Amino acid sequence: MHDLVIKNGTVYDGLGGKPFEGDVAIDNGVITEVGKVSEGGREEIDARGQIVTPGFVDIHTHYDGQVTWDPYLQPSTFHGVTTAVLGNCGVGFAPCKTERHDWLIGLMEGVEDIPGTALVEGIKWNWESFPDYMDAVEASPLALDVGLQVPHAALRAYVMGERAAKLEPAMPDDIEAMAKLAAESIEAGALGFSTSRTVKHKDRNGANTPTLKAEEDELHGIARAIGATGKGVLQLIADFEDVDKEFAMIRGMAEVSGRPLSLTIEQDDRWPHRWERVLELIAEANADGVTMRGQVPPRPTGVLLGLTSSLNPFIMHQTFRQIWGAPVNEQVKALNDYEFRQKLLAETPEYPVGEIVTMLCTDYHKMFRLGDPANYEPAPEDSAAAVAAREGKQPREVLLDWMLEKGGNALMYFPLMNYHCGSLDDVYKMMTHPNSAFGLGDGGAHCGILCDASFPSTILTHWGRDRTRGPKLPLEWLIAKQTRANAEVVGLHDRGALTPGLKADVNVIDFDRLTLHSPEIVHDLPAGGKRLVQRADGYTASLVSGQVAFREGEPTGALNGKMVRGAQGLPTGVTLTRAAD
């Protein structure tokens, strides 16, 4: 008998083949048969009326601290993720000297909005070098697979100390040391190296990330050393203020290393068409034989506003600050008081010029009810500005009423990036670009304002089934992009397809029942830290190396995951062919 057989499902092979009715057999953590399986299994899952897919590969998360205390990496595993890649955007916790622990926590807290108190309580710091950190993660219990990347900020601070924090240029000796450590980490099993070149990334005190102004000799020196190993990938985010000049330097990293590079693609309202030029340049690079991809999101980068989140449209009002931080029921009581409410609405705060917080407080045309199920493509006529105009109110009156729904627990949605045109039409172009990859879910990060780890569920439900404001996309293509295609982006060729000989990471999904709910606030981080989580109905079972690790998104207790050391080749004798072909 087989160890496990998934029977009678609608199989999506992860290679883009047409779905077909069939079975999947698994033995010793590996897929052994796909199609009509005659023998039974010691364990069987009846997938009749459901879809069967490879496990989802999330190439952009920030669980670098959480992975050391949480084997389940929620909320990503609520959404079928069986492999998560950490260490993106140049931030992480290794290498690190003892005197830099608090500084790295402050950087992660500021850049990725992860409560510093949770990191202080949760991280044990039983490492210094990056290989030590890999050993620590490898020794941690895991319910899914994780891959690690070397973060430039930590590496720079380890070598340069305070000069890194002051954004000073790296000297030749610094570059040589960083390059050597990065290459050693790749040889020890890191999947890649990441960096950040955006002013959006600041530590908890408002200081820029230490990699912001890293110069060409530093970036190319590190990339060249990684290239000499013949392994690893490169990942980064940049502002592209001078698009062609900045891109040329970044392309140079891929050229001198010969390694694949991926970078963030987002539409910013301030420069609504800059992303198109970056994708053009990525296409030109690939045409020249330089492997580059744009990591794109399947929906807006959406900030969640409300009394329970870290932001809401009234945070700059002095009247609101009298109750900010009080228990929600006390805030609700005050906001329902007529005199308090009128005083709040009569105020006109002073907003900082040019800051994102000003947009989040005053761009009423981009503020919407989120709803449950969550609506990530709201119509312009449903914005606070449009509703206020119809009802003859101030937009802030509308927002205040929305905030008080659900006993003050309601969340509003502000599509900060990728929604300039008021729909997902531009996101459609990003997703269907031939040189793009699905990413940017930021699982584990932005705990008080974002919850985009649910991207895999949005991909299936919105783009594969429910979209009404534009074209949908074929489900088999969407599944292939977030399984096999993403696995290949980071060099994990042993997974991502339902093919005999590959790793048995599998999702069984009741697609008709698949529903993405509204995010909610929980206080389950170390030291009672707050974060947003988002659940979905319909994930019947998620298997990691052949064992059911999650049922309906909840852990079974199986800890069959591992830290993946380095790129994984296609197993000997395996041929990737679309099963339906």
C-alpha positions as CSV (number, residue, x, y, z in Angstrom):
1,M,0.0,0.0,0.0
2,H,1.0,3.6,-0.5
3,D,1.7,5.8,2.5
4,L,-1.1,8.2,1.5
5,V,-3.4,8.5,-1.5
6,I,-5.5,11.6,-2.4
7,K,-8.4,10.2,-4.4
8,N,-10.9,11.5,-6.9
9,G,-9.7,15.1,-6.9
10,T,-9.5,17.6,-9.7
11,V,-5.7,17.7,-10.2
12,Y,-3.9,20.9,-11.1
13,D,-0.3,19.8,-11.8
14,G,1.5,23.1,-11.1
15,L,2.9,23.2,-14.6
16,G,0.0,24.9,-16.2
17,G,-1.6,21.8,-17.6
18,K,-5.4,21.5,-17.9
19,P,-7.0,20.0,-14.8
20,F,-8.1,16.4,-14.8
21,E,-9.9,14.0,-12.5
22,G,-7.4,11.7,-10.7
23,D,-5.5,10.5,-7.7
24,V,-2.1,11.3,-6.2
25,A,-0.1,8.7,-4.4
26,I,2.7,9.5,-1.9
27,D,5.4,7.3,-0.4
28,N,8.3,8.4,1.9
29,G,7.5,12.0,1.5
30,V,7.6,11.9,-2.4
31,I,4.9,11.8,-5.0
32,T,5.0,8.3,-6.6
33,E,1.9,8.2,-8.9
34,V,-0.4,10.8,-10.4
35,G,-3.5,9.7,-12.4
36,K,-5.5,6.6,-11.7
37,V,-3.9,5.0,-8.7
38,S,-5.1,1.4,-8.3
39,E,-3.5,0.6,-4.9
40,G,-4.9,2.1,-1.7
41,G,-3.1,4.0,1.0
42,R,-2.6,3.6,4.7
43,E,-4.1,7.0,4.9
44,E,-6.6,8.3,2.3
45,I,-8.1,11.7,1.6
46,D,-11.3,11.8,-0.5
47,A,-10.9,14.9,-2.6
48,R,-14.1,14.4,-4.7
49,G,-15.4,17.8,-5.7
50,Q,-12.2,19.5,-4.6
51,I,-9.0,20.7,-6.3
52,V,-5.6,19.2,-5.6
53,T,-2.6,21.5,-6.1
54,P,1.1,21.6,-5.2
55,G,1.8,23.4,-2.0
56,F,2.2,27.1,-2.4
57,V,5.7,28.6,-2.4
58,D,5.9,32.1,-0.8
59,I,9.1,33.8,-1.9
60,H,8.7,37.0,0.1
61,T,8.2,36.7,3.9
62,H,9.7,38.3,7.0
63,Y,9.4,35.5,9.6
64,D,13.1,35.8,10.5
65,G,12.4,36.2,14.2
66,Q,9.1,34.3,14.4
67,V,10.6,31.2,12.8
68,T,12.7,30.7,16.0
69,W,9.6,30.4,18.3
70,D,6.6,29.5,16.0
71,P,6.7,26.3,14.0
72,Y,3.5,27.2,12.1
73,L,4.3,30.6,10.7
74,Q,0.8,31.8,10.8
75,P,-0.9,33.5,9.0
76,S,0.8,32.2,5.9
77,T,-0.1,28.6,6.6
78,F,-3.8,29.6,6.8
79,H,-3.4,29.9,3.0
80,G,-1.8,26.8,1.8
81,V,1.9,27.9,2.0
82,T,4.2,24.9,2.4
83,T,7.5,26.7,1.6
84,A,8.3,30.2,2.9
85,V,11.4,32.2,1.9
86,L,12.7,34.6,4.7
87,G,15.3,37.3,4.8
88,N,13.9,39.7,2.2
89,C,14.5,43.4,1.7
90,G,17.9,43.4,3.4
91,V,16.6,43.0,7.0
92,G,17.1,40.1,9.3
93,F,18.9,39.0,12.5
94,A,22.2,37.5,11.3
95,P,25.1,38.0,11.3
96,C,25.0,39.9,14.5
97,K,27.3,40.8,17.4
98,T,25.8,41.0,20.8
99,E,26.0,44.7,21.0
100,R,23.9,45.0,17.9
101,H,20.9,42.9,19.0
102,D,18.7,45.9,20.1
103,W,19.7,47.8,17.0
104,L,18.6,45.0,14.6
105,I,15.4,44.7,16.5
106,G,14.8,48.4,16.1
107,L,15.5,48.2,12.4
108,M,13.1,45.3,11.9
109,E,10.5,47.0,14.1
110,G,10.6,50.1,12.0
111,V,11.0,48.6,8.5
112,E,8.6,45.8,8.9
113,D,6.3,46.9,11.8
114,I,6.9,43.9,14.0
115,P,6.5,44.7,17.7
116,G,10.0,45.1,19.2
117,T,8.8,43.8,22.6
118,A,7.8,40.5,20.9
119,L,11.2,40.2,19.2
120,V,13.0,40.9,22.5
121,E,11.0,38.3,24.3
122,G,10.9,35.7,21.5
123,I,14.4,35.7,20.0
124,K,17.0,33.7,22.0
125,W,20.1,34.9,20.0
126,N,21.8,31.6,20.1
127,W,23.9,32.6,17.0
128,E,26.3,35.2,15.8
129,S,27.2,34.3,12.2
130,F,24.7,33.6,9.5
131,P,25.6,29.9,9.3
132,D,25.0,29.8,13.1
133,Y,21.6,31.3,12.5
134,M,20.9,28.6,9.9
135,D,21.8,26.0,12.5
136,A,19.4,27.6,15.0
137,V,16.6,27.6,12.5
138,E,17.4,24.0,11.4
139,A,17.2,22.9,15.1
140,S,13.8,24.6,15.6
141,P,10.6,22.6,15.1
142,L,8.9,23.4,11.8
143,A,5.6,22.5,10.2
144,L,6.6,23.8,6.8
145,D,9.8,24.3,4.9
146,V,11.7,27.6,5.1
147,G,14.6,29.0,3.1
148,L,16.8,31.8,4.3
149,Q,18.5,34.8,2.6
150,V,21.5,36.8,3.9
151,P,20.2,40.3,4.8
152,H,22.5,43.2,3.7
153,A,21.6,45.5,6.6
154,A,22.7,42.9,9.2
155,L,25.8,42.0,7.2
156,R,26.8,45.7,6.7
157,A,26.4,46.4,10.4
158,Y,28.3,43.3,11.4
159,V,31.3,44.4,9.3
160,M,31.1,48.2,9.5
161,G,29.5,48.8,12.9
162,E,28.2,52.3,13.5
163,R,29.5,53.5,10.1
164,A,26.8,51.3,8.5
165,A,24.0,53.0,10.5
166,K,25.4,56.4,9.5
167,L,25.1,55.3,5.8
168,E,28.9,55.8,5.2
169,P,30.4,54.4,2.1
170,A,32.0,51.0,2.5
171,M,35.8,50.9,2.1
172,P,37.5,48.2,0.1
173,D,38.3,46.2,3.2
174,D,34.6,46.4,4.2
175,I,33.5,45.2,0.8
176,E,35.9,42.3,0.9
177,A,34.7,41.2,4.3
178,M,31.0,41.5,3.4
179,A,31.6,39.6,0.1
180,K,33.5,36.8,1.9
181,L,30.8,36.4,4.6
182,A,28.0,36.5,2.0
183,A,29.7,33.8,-0.1
184,E,30.4,31.6,2.9
185,S,26.7,31.9,3.9
186,I,25.6,30.9,0.4
187,E,28.0,27.9,0.6
188,A,26.5,27.0,3.9
189,G,23.0,26.9,2.5
190,A,21.5,30.4,2.3
191,L,19.2,30.6,-0.7
192,G,20.3,34.1,-1.6
193,F,21.2,37.7,-0.6
194,S,18.8,40.7,-0.2
195,T,19.1,44.4,0.1
196,S,17.0,47.6,0.2
197,R,17.3,50.9,-1.5
198,T,14.0,52.6,-0.5
199,V,13.4,55.6,1.8
200,K,10.3,53.9,3.0
201,H,12.5,51.6,5.1
202,K,13.4,53.3,8.4
203,D,14.1,52.0,11.8
204,R,11.9,52.7,14.8
205,N,13.6,56.1,15.4
206,G,13.1,57.2,11.8
207,A,16.7,56.6,10.6
208,N,17.1,55.2,7.1
209,T,17.9,51.5,6.5
210,P,21.8,51.3,6.4
211,T,21.8,49.9,2.9
212,L,19.9,52.8,1.3
213,K,23.0,54.5,-0.2
214,A,25.3,51.4,-0.7
215,E,27.3,52.2,-3.8
216,E,28.0,50.2,-6.9
217,D,31.4,48.9,-5.8
218,E,29.8,47.5,-2.6
219,L,26.8,45.9,-4.3
220,H,28.8,44.5,-7.2
221,G,31.5,43.3,-4.9
222,I,29.1,41.2,-2.9
223,A,27.2,40.0,-6.0
224,R,30.5,39.0,-7.7
225,A,31.5,36.9,-4.7
226,I,28.1,35.2,-4.6
227,G,28.4,34.5,-8.3
228,A,31.7,32.8,-7.7
229,T,29.9,30.1,-5.7
230,G,27.7,29.3,-8.6
231,K,24.7,29.4,-6.3
232,G,22.1,31.7,-4.8
233,V,19.7,34.4,-5.9
234,L,19.6,38.2,-5.4
235,Q,16.5,40.1,-4.1
236,L,16.0,43.8,-3.5
237,I,13.6,46.8,-3.4
238,A,14.5,50.2,-4.8
239,D,12.7,53.6,-5.3
240,F,14.1,54.1,-8.8
241,E,14.1,57.9,-8.4
242,D,16.4,58.0,-11.5
243,V,15.0,54.9,-13.2
244,D,17.6,54.1,-15.9
245,K,20.6,55.0,-13.7
246,E,19.4,53.0,-10.7
247,F,18.4,50.0,-12.9
248,A,21.7,49.9,-14.6
249,M,23.5,49.5,-11.3
250,I,21.0,46.8,-10.2
251,R,21.2,45.0,-13.5
252,G,25.0,45.0,-13.0
253,M,24.5,42.9,-9.9
254,A,22.9,40.2,-12.0
255,E,25.5,40.6,-14.7
256,V,28.7,40.3,-12.6
257,S,27.3,37.5,-10.5
258,G,25.5,35.5,-13.2
259,R,22.8,34.8,-10.6
260,P,19.0,35.4,-11.0
261,L,17.7,38.7,-9.4
262,S,14.2,39.7,-8.5
263,L,13.0,43.1,-7.4
264,T,9.8,44.7,-6.1
265,I,7.3,46.1,-8.6
266,E,4.7,48.4,-7.1
267,Q,2.7,51.4,-8.5
268,D,3.1,54.5,-6.3
269,D,0.5,57.3,-6.7
270,R,3.3,59.8,-6.7
271,W,4.9,58.2,-9.8
272,P,2.1,56.2,-11.2
273,H,3.9,55.0,-14.3
274,R,7.4,54.4,-13.1
275,W,6.7,50.6,-12.6
276,E,6.1,50.3,-16.4
277,R,9.5,51.5,-17.2
278,V,11.1,49.2,-14.7
279,L,9.3,46.2,-16.2
280,E,10.5,47.3,-19.7
281,L,14.1,47.3,-18.5
282,I,13.6,43.9,-16.9
283,A,12.3,42.6,-20.2
284,E,15.3,44.1,-22.0
285,A,17.7,42.4,-19.5
286,N,16.1,39.0,-20.1
287,A,16.3,39.5,-23.8
288,D,20.0,40.0,-23.3
289,G,20.4,36.8,-21.3
290,V,20.4,38.5,-17.8
291,T,17.8,36.7,-15.6
292,M,15.7,39.3,-13.8
293,R,12.2,39.2,-12.5
294,G,9.8,41.7,-11.0
295,Q,8.1,40.5,-7.9
296,V,4.5,41.7,-8.2
297,P,1.5,41.5,-5.8
298,P,-2.0,40.2,-6.8
299,R,-3.8,43.1,-5.2
300,P,-3.0,46.5,-3.7
301,T,-0.6,46.9,-0.9
302,G,-3.4,47.8,1.4
303,V,-3.2,49.5,4.7
304,L,-5.9,48.6,7.3
305,L,-7.3,51.5,9.3
306,G,-9.4,51.2,12.4
307,L,-9.4,51.5,16.2
308,T,-7.7,48.1,16.6
309,S,-5.0,48.7,14.0
310,S,-1.9,50.9,14.3
311,L,-3.4,53.6,12.1
312,N,-6.7,55.4,11.5
313,P,-7.7,58.7,9.9
314,F,-7.9,60.5,13.2
315,I,-4.5,59.8,14.7
316,M,-3.3,63.4,14.0
317,H,-6.3,64.9,15.9
318,Q,-5.4,66.1,19.3
319,T,-8.9,65.2,20.5
320,F,-8.5,61.6,19.4
321,R,-5.1,61.4,21.0
322,Q,-6.9,61.7,24.4
323,I,-8.3,58.3,23.9
324,W,-5.7,56.6,21.6
325,G,-4.5,53.4,23.3
326,A,-7.5,53.1,25.6
327,P,-9.5,49.8,25.4
328,V,-11.6,49.7,22.3
329,N,-14.9,49.8,24.3
330,E,-13.7,53.0,26.0
331,Q,-12.8,54.6,22.6
332,V,-16.2,53.6,21.2
333,K,-18.0,55.2,24.2
334,A,-16.1,58.4,23.7
335,L,-16.6,58.5,19.9
336,N,-20.4,58.0,20.4
337,D,-20.5,61.0,22.8
338,Y,-22.0,63.9,20.9
339,E,-19.8,66.6,22.3
340,F,-16.6,64.6,21.9
341,R,-17.6,63.6,18.4
342,Q,-18.4,67.2,17.3
343,K,-15.1,68.5,18.8
344,L,-13.2,65.8,16.9
345,L,-14.9,66.5,13.6
346,A,-14.4,70.3,13.9
347,E,-10.6,69.9,14.3
348,T,-8.2,70.5,11.3
349,P,-4.9,68.9,12.3
350,E,-1.5,69.9,10.9
351,Y,-0.3,67.1,8.7
352,P,3.4,66.6,7.8
353,V,4.0,67.6,4.1
354,G,4.9,64.8,1.8
355,E,4.6,62.0,4.3
356,I,2.7,58.8,3.7
357,V,0.8,59.2,6.9
358,T,-0.8,62.4,5.5
359,M,-2.1,60.4,2.5
360,L,-3.5,57.7,4.9
361,C,-5.4,60.4,6.9
362,T,-6.7,62.6,4.1
363,D,-7.0,60.8,0.8
364,Y,-10.7,60.0,1.3
365,H,-11.2,58.8,-2.2
366,K,-9.0,55.8,-1.4
367,M,-10.7,54.8,1.9
368,F,-13.2,51.9,1.8
369,R,-15.1,49.5,4.0
370,L,-13.1,46.2,3.8
371,G,-16.1,43.9,4.4
372,D,-16.2,40.2,5.1
373,P,-15.4,38.4,2.8
374,A,-12.8,41.0,2.2
375,N,-13.1,43.1,-1.0
376,Y,-9.8,44.0,-2.5
377,E,-11.1,45.7,-5.6
378,P,-13.6,48.2,-4.3
379,A,-15.3,50.6,-6.7
380,P,-14.5,54.3,-6.6
381,E,-18.2,55.1,-5.9
382,D,-17.9,53.2,-2.6
383,S,-15.1,55.3,-1.2
384,A,-15.6,57.5,1.8
385,A,-15.4,60.6,-0.4
386,A,-18.1,59.4,-2.8
387,V,-20.4,58.2,0.0
388,A,-20.0,61.5,1.8
389,A,-20.8,63.5,-1.4
390,R,-24.0,61.4,-1.9
391,E,-25.1,61.8,1.7
392,G,-24.1,65.4,2.2
393,K,-21.6,64.7,4.9
394,Q,-18.0,65.3,5.6
395,P,-15.9,62.3,4.6
396,R,-14.6,62.1,8.2
397,E,-18.2,61.6,9.5
398,V,-18.5,58.6,7.2
399,L,-15.2,57.2,8.3
400,L,-16.1,57.7,12.0
401,D,-19.3,55.7,11.4
402,W,-17.5,53.0,9.6
403,M,-14.9,52.7,12.4
404,L,-17.6,52.2,15.0
405,E,-19.1,49.2,13.2
406,K,-18.6,45.8,14.8
407,G,-18.3,47.4,18.2
408,G,-15.3,49.4,17.1
409,N,-13.5,46.3,15.6
410,A,-14.3,47.2,11.9
411,L,-11.4,47.7,9.6
412,M,-11.2,50.1,6.6
413,Y,-9.1,49.5,3.6
414,F,-6.7,52.0,2.0
415,P,-5.1,50.6,-1.2
416,L,-1.8,52.5,-0.8
417,M,0.0,51.0,-3.8
418,N,-1.2,49.5,-7.0
419,Y,-4.6,51.3,-7.1
420,H,-4.0,54.6,-8.9
421,C,-6.6,53.8,-11.6
422,G,-9.3,52.7,-9.1
423,S,-9.2,49.1,-10.1
424,L,-6.8,46.1,-10.5
425,D,-6.2,46.7,-14.2
426,D,-2.6,47.7,-13.7
427,V,-2.1,44.8,-11.3
428,Y,-3.4,42.5,-14.1
429,K,-0.7,43.9,-16.4
430,M,2.0,43.3,-13.7
431,M,0.8,39.7,-13.1
432,T,0.7,38.8,-16.7
433,H,4.1,40.3,-17.7
434,P,6.3,37.5,-19.0
435,N,9.1,38.4,-16.5
436,S,7.1,38.7,-13.3
437,A,6.8,36.5,-10.3
438,F,4.1,36.5,-7.6
439,G,5.5,37.8,-4.3
440,L,5.4,40.7,-1.7
441,G,3.0,39.1,0.7
442,D,5.3,40.1,3.6
443,G,4.1,37.3,5.9
444,G,5.2,38.0,9.5
445,A,5.6,41.7,8.9
446,H,3.5,44.9,9.2
447,C,1.7,43.4,12.1
448,G,-0.5,46.4,12.9
449,I,-1.5,47.7,9.4
450,L,-1.2,45.0,6.7
451,C,-2.1,41.4,6.3
452,D,-1.0,40.4,2.8
453,A,0.2,36.9,3.7
454,S,-3.2,35.9,2.3
455,F,-2.1,36.7,-1.3
456,P,-2.4,33.0,-2.3
457,S,-6.1,33.0,-1.4
458,T,-6.7,36.2,-3.3
459,I,-5.0,34.7,-6.3
460,L,-7.4,31.7,-6.3
461,T,-10.6,33.4,-5.3
462,H,-10.5,36.8,-6.9
463,W,-8.4,36.2,-10.1
464,G,-9.5,32.6,-10.6
465,R,-13.2,32.8,-9.8
466,D,-14.8,36.0,-8.5
467,R,-13.5,39.0,-10.3
468,T,-16.3,41.1,-12.0
469,R,-14.5,44.5,-12.7
470,G,-12.2,43.0,-15.4
471,P,-10.9,39.8,-16.8
472,K,-10.1,36.8,-14.7
473,L,-7.1,34.5,-15.2
474,P,-7.0,30.7,-15.9
475,L,-6.9,28.8,-12.6
476,E,-4.2,26.4,-13.9
477,W,-2.0,29.3,-14.8
478,L,-2.5,31.0,-11.4
479,I,-1.6,27.8,-9.5
480,A,1.5,27.2,-11.7
481,K,2.7,30.7,-10.9
482,Q,2.6,30.3,-7.2
483,T,3.9,26.8,-7.1
484,R,6.4,25.6,-9.7
485,A,7.2,29.0,-11.1
486,N,7.9,30.5,-7.6
487,A,9.9,27.4,-6.6
488,E,12.2,27.9,-9.6
489,V,12.7,31.6,-8.8
490,V,14.6,30.7,-5.7
491,G,16.2,27.5,-7.1
492,L,14.0,24.9,-5.4
493,H,13.5,22.5,-8.3
494,D,12.5,19.6,-6.1
495,R,8.9,20.8,-5.5
496,G,6.1,22.8,-6.9
497,A,4.5,20.3,-9.3
498,L,2.4,17.1,-8.9
499,T,4.9,15.0,-10.7
500,P,6.3,11.5,-9.6
501,G,9.7,12.0,-7.9
502,L,9.0,15.5,-6.5
503,K,8.6,16.5,-2.9
504,A,5.0,15.7,-1.7
505,D,3.9,19.2,-0.7
506,V,0.2,19.2,-1.6
507,N,-3.0,21.2,-1.0
508,V,-6.5,19.8,-1.1
509,I,-8.9,22.8,-1.5
510,D,-12.7,22.9,-1.5
511,F,-12.6,25.6,-4.2
512,D,-16.3,26.2,-4.2
513,R,-16.2,26.9,-0.5
514,L,-12.9,28.9,-0.5
515,T,-13.6,32.2,1.2
516,L,-11.1,34.8,2.4
517,H,-12.3,36.5,5.6
518,S,-11.6,40.0,6.9
519,P,-8.4,40.3,8.9
520,E,-8.6,40.5,12.7
521,I,-6.4,41.6,15.5
522,V,-5.0,39.0,17.9
523,H,-2.5,39.3,20.8
524,D,-0.6,36.1,20.5
525,L,3.0,37.2,19.8
526,P,5.6,36.9,22.7
527,A,5.0,39.5,25.4
528,G,1.3,39.7,24.3
529,G,2.3,41.5,21.0
530,K,-0.4,42.5,18.7
531,R,-0.7,41.4,15.1
532,L,-3.3,41.1,12.3
533,V,-4.1,37.6,11.1
534,Q,-6.5,36.6,8.3
535,R,-8.2,33.2,7.9
536,A,-9.8,31.4,5.0
537,D,-12.3,28.7,4.7
538,G,-11.8,25.8,2.2
539,Y,-8.2,24.6,2.8
540,T,-9.2,21.0,3.5
541,A,-5.7,19.7,3.9
542,S,-2.1,21.0,3.4
543,L,0.6,18.3,3.2
544,V,4.3,18.9,3.8
545,S,6.6,16.0,2.6
546,G,3.6,13.7,2.5
547,Q,2.2,14.4,6.0
548,V,-1.0,16.4,6.7
549,A,0.4,19.4,8.5
550,F,-2.7,21.6,8.4
551,R,-6.5,20.9,8.2
552,E,-8.7,23.8,7.4
553,G,-5.6,25.9,7.9
554,E,-5.1,24.8,11.5
555,P,-2.0,22.8,12.6
556,T,-2.4,19.0,13.0
557,G,0.7,18.9,15.2
558,A,2.8,17.3,12.5
559,L,6.3,18.9,12.4
560,N,7.6,17.6,9.1
561,G,9.1,20.8,7.8
562,K,12.8,21.7,7.6
563,M,15.2,24.4,6.8
564,V,16.2,24.0,3.2
565,R,19.9,24.3,2.7
566,G,20.6,25.9,-0.6
567,A,19.2,25.3,-4.1
568,Q,17.6,21.9,-4.7
569,G,18.1,20.2,-8.1
570,L,15.5,18.3,-10.0
571,P,15.7,14.8,-8.7
572,T,17.4,12.2,-10.9
573,G,15.1,10.6,-13.4
574,V,12.3,13.1,-13.0
575,T,10.7,14.6,-16.2
576,L,8.5,17.6,-15.9
577,T,5.6,17.1,-18.3
578,R,2.0,18.3,-17.9
579,A,0.1,15.4,-16.5
580,A,-3.0,16.0,-18.7
581,D,-0.7,16.0,-21.8
